[in-house]
């Protein structure tokens, strides 16, 4: 009789360690999936810009929502390919579904009324302007009275 308890916990511990984003992004990178686009977030004096690398998609494939202070960018694209061999006896269809959903918690300094999005050369750009009071003010001299 064998009393050794078998467990597969060690591989899960290693997966948690190596797949975790230690810099504060997603809590479990392995759950994102293969179709999740890479994201760049750029901050300038006037706005934030979110760039998503999404080659092969069109403007119509995206859904951009602003819910309270959360920016949600999602996409669902479906493509079909039909291949016929020369004999005409065999037909093959390949379905390709590509979906993703990314959420970003936005700071209070964003002017939510002027959010703009554009899609060009496979890159989705979402521009999030800062409120006037959040912008960097120029240096000024204060006179003493």
N, C-alpha and C positions, 0 to 999 in steps of 0.2 A: 504494500500500500504506500502510495506516494503522498506526502503531506506538504509538498512545496506549492505555495500559492503563486500562480502566474499572473503577472500584471504587465500591461503595456504602457504604464504611466511614464516611463523614462523617455520614450520618443516624443510624447506630448510636452514634457518639460523642456526638451531641447527645441521643439517647434516654437513654444512660447518665448523662449529666450532669443532665438535667432530671427523670429518674425515680428518681434515687437519693435515699434517705432519709438526709440528712446528719446527722441527730440520733441515729443508732444503732439505728433500728428494723429494718425489713426491708432486706436488701441490695439487692434489686431490686424496686421497687414495681410495675413493669409486669407482673411474674409473678404477682402476687397475684390478679388477676382482678376482674371487675366485681361478683361476688357476695360479696366479702369484707366482713364488717361492720366498722364503725368500733369502735375499742376505747378505753376510758378505764381507766387504772390509777390508783387512789387509795390513798395510804398514810396511815393514821392511827396513833395511838400503839399500838393493840391489834392491827391487822390490815392486810392489803392487800385491796382490792376491785377485781375486774376486771369492767367493764361492757361488754357487747357489744350494739350496736343491731341487733336482728334482728326487725324487724316481719314479720308474716305467717307466722312459724313457730310450732310448738307445742313443748311440753316433750319430746314423744316424738321430735322431729326431731334432738335433740342427743345427742352422745356426748362425755362429759368423762372424760379419763383422766389419771392421775398416774403417770408412769413415771420412777422415780428422782427427779430434781429438775426434771423437765420437765412442765408442765401442757399438755395437748393438748386443744383444744376443736374439735370438728368437727361437721358437720351434712350430712345428705343428705335433701333433701325432693323429692318428686315430686308433681306435680299434673297432672291431665288435665281439659280442658274439651271438651265436645262441643256443637257448634252445628248446629242443623238449620234450613234455610230453610223458608219456608212451603209451598213446592211439594213438599217431601218427597223430592226427587230428589237433593239434594246434602247430604252430611254431611261435616263438617270436624272433626278432632280436633287439638287443640294440646297438645303435651307440654311441660312446663316442669320442668327439672331444676335444682336449686339446691344446690350443694355448696360447702363451704369447710372449711379446716383451718388453725388457728392454734396455734402452739406458743410457750410462754413458759418461759424458764429461771428457776427460782425460787431465791431465796437460801436459805442454810442456816438462817436464822432462822424459817422457816415450820414450824408444827406440822402435819405432813402427815396426822395422824390425825383432825383436826377440820375439814377442808375442807368447805364447805357451798355449795350452789348453789340458786338459785331463779330462776323466770322469771315476769315480771309486766309487762304492758302493752308487750310487744315488746322488753323489755330483759332479757338474761340476766345475772344477778349471781352471781359466784363469789367467796366470801369465804374468804380465806386467813389464818387467825389466826397471830399471831406466838407464838413460844415465850416462856415467862415471863421467861427471862433476857435476851431481846432487847427487851422492852418498856422504855419510858422510865421510869426510876426517879424517884420524887419527890425533891425536894431535902430533905436532912436535915442536922441539925447534929451534928457529931462532937465529943465532949468530949475534952479533953486530960487525960491522967492524970498 
